Amino acid sequence: MNRILEGISQESKTFCPDEVIDERLVYYVFINNVFGIINAFGVAELVDENLLLKELNKILSEFADFDHADSKLLDHLQAETFRTKANLLTRFNNMDELVGSVANQSVYVNIQNPLHTVKTIAKEEAHA
């Protein structure tokens, strides 16, 4: 990209290490969107959230063959915890997610990963 638009990585402040990109993808795609949809379906009693989480685990496992060696995205999605943006802590620290580099514009904290929790419960039920 830098060959096409010289200096873009410095000027845009959107280029950052793969680890940060993976973390942000987990947050913006999965926590904000996918888990939000799963929660909405559960709250509306349209389908059991655990069933949807199990199905999501199954779908994610099908992508293992396509995972790039440098990416840890699927590893993050299977870990016991993953990082999420702490909006209130971000404000308490007088940070603005629209200002500064992607890597340093917000506070992120670890939370329990519901995909891991559902997988652990399923394993325990299989052995019972």
LINWO-V854721 format. One record per residue. N is the residue number from 0. SS is DSSP state (helix for helix, strand for strand, loop for the rest). Layout:
N/SS
N/SS
//
This chain:
0/loop
1/loop
2/loop
3/loop
4/loop
5/loop
6/loop
7/helix
8/helix
9/helix
10/helix
11/helix
12/loop
13/loop
14/loop
15/loop
16/loop
17/helix
18/helix
19/helix
20/helix
21/helix
22/helix
23/helix
24/helix
25/helix
26/helix
27/helix
28/helix
29/helix
30/helix
31/helix
32/helix
33/helix
34/helix
35/helix
36/helix
37/helix
38/helix
39/helix
40/helix
41/helix
42/helix
43/loop
44/loop
45/loop
46/loop
47/loop
48/helix
49/helix
50/helix
51/helix
52/helix
53/helix
54/helix
55/helix
56/helix
57/helix
58/helix
59/helix
60/helix
61/loop
62/loop
63/helix
64/helix
65/helix
66/loop
67/loop
68/loop
69/loop
70/loop
71/loop
72/helix
73/helix
74/helix
75/helix
76/helix
77/helix
78/loop
79/loop
80/strand
81/strand
82/strand
83/strand
84/strand
85/loop
86/helix
87/helix
88/helix
89/helix
90/helix
91/helix
92/loop
93/loop
94/loop
95/loop
96/loop
97/loop
98/loop
99/loop
100/loop
101/helix
102/helix
103/helix
104/loop
105/loop
106/loop
107/strand
108/strand
109/strand
110/strand
111/strand
112/loop
113/helix
114/helix
115/helix
116/helix
117/helix
118/helix
119/helix
120/helix
121/helix
122/helix
123/helix
124/helix
125/helix
126/helix
127/loop
//
